[in-house]
């Protein structure tokens, strides 16, 4: 599985407010999105995050994978994460 890196210019708040300092753009993330971002920022792999999602939210692995993939597509489109 791939490893992803959060943009160094991205600030995350506990409430889900995201601020991209180099462009001034701001975004909001729901609880699950913030959970994924925090774990990406900590350097966890996709597999680790999927497993954590299944534990934290008591969902099947397939649903956790789908949610991760959809959110990852969104944050890639906004250039908030890159694949390392």
C-alpha positions as a Python dict, from the first residue, in 0.01 Angstrom:
ca = {
    (1, 'X'): (0, 0, 0),
    (2, 'X'): (103, 355, -64),
    (3, 'X'): (243, 604, 183),
    (4, 'X'): (113, 961, 174),
    (5, 'X'): (249, 1288, 304),
    (6, 'X'): (43, 1586, 419),
    (7, 'X'): (145, 1921, 276),
    (8, 'X'): (384, 2099, 513),
    (9, 'X'): (180, 2417, 460),
    (10, 'X'): (-140, 2261, 595),
    (11, 'X'): (-252, 2351, 946),
    (12, 'X'): (-516, 2132, 1114),
    (13, 'X'): (-738, 2240, 1400),
    (14, 'X'): (-919, 2010, 1641),
    (15, 'X'): (-1252, 2134, 1505),
    (16, 'X'): (-1173, 2024, 1147),
    (17, 'X'): (-1068, 2362, 1011),
    (18, 'X'): (-783, 2327, 760),
    (19, 'X'): (-569, 2617, 647),
    (20, 'X'): (-321, 2601, 361),
    (21, 'X'): (-73, 2873, 455),
    (22, 'X'): (103, 2906, 121),
    (23, 'X'): (-220, 2986, -67),
    (24, 'X'): (-452, 3117, 204),
    (25, 'X'): (-712, 2854, 119),
    (26, 'X'): (-924, 2709, 395),
    (27, 'X'): (-1125, 2390, 412),
    (28, 'X'): (-1328, 2197, 664),
    (29, 'X'): (-1319, 1825, 732),
    (30, 'X'): (-1570, 1612, 914),
    (31, 'X'): (-1468, 1389, 1205),
    (32, 'X'): (-1363, 1100, 982),
    (33, 'X'): (-1168, 1325, 748),
    (34, 'X'): (-987, 1485, 1038),
    (35, 'X'): (-909, 1138, 1177),
    (36, 'X'): (-754, 1039, 844),
    (37, 'X'): (-556, 1364, 813),
    (38, 'X'): (-415, 1340, 1165),
    (39, 'X'): (-301, 985, 1103),
    (40, 'X'): (-146, 1077, 769),
    (41, 'X'): (33, 1365, 941),
    (42, 'X'): (171, 1117, 1195),
    (43, 'X'): (317, 919, 905),
    (44, 'X'): (90, 618, 932),
    (45, 'X'): (47, 402, 623),
    (46, 'X'): (-278, 347, 437),
    (47, 'X'): (-310, -2, 586),
    (48, 'X'): (-258, 129, 938),
    (49, 'X'): (-520, 400, 889),
    (50, 'X'): (-773, 155, 742),
    (51, 'X'): (-727, -69, 1046),
    (52, 'X'): (-764, 227, 1282),
    (53, 'X'): (-1083, 336, 1102),
    (54, 'X'): (-1235, -10, 1145),
    (55, 'X'): (-1156, -1, 1517),
    (56, 'X'): (-1253, 361, 1586),
    (57, 'X'): (-1577, 364, 1388),
    (58, 'X'): (-1668, -6, 1404),
    (59, 'X'): (-1707, -42, 1028),
    (60, 'X'): (-1615, -322, 791),
    (61, 'X'): (-1275, -301, 626),
    (62, 'X'): (-1432, -255, 280),
    (63, 'X'): (-1627, 50, 396),
    (64, 'X'): (-1322, 196, 569),
    (65, 'X'): (-1119, 146, 251),
    (66, 'X'): (-1388, 309, 37),
    (67, 'X'): (-1415, 609, 271),
    (68, 'X'): (-1037, 645, 283),
    (69, 'X'): (-1010, 628, -98),
    (70, 'X'): (-1286, 885, -151),
    (71, 'X'): (-1139, 1127, 101),
    (72, 'X'): (-790, 1078, -38),
    (73, 'X'): (-915, 1165, -387),
    (74, 'X'): (-1064, 1489, -251),
    (75, 'X'): (-754, 1599, -64),
    (76, 'X'): (-529, 1510, -358),
    (77, 'X'): (-745, 1729, -584),
    (78, 'X'): (-688, 2022, -345),
    (79, 'X'): (-313, 1943, -332),
    (80, 'X'): (-323, 1878, 42),
    (81, 'X'): (-143, 1544, 23),
    (82, 'X'): (116, 1377, -197),
    (83, 'X'): (225, 1021, -241),
    (84, 'X'): (572, 947, -110),
}
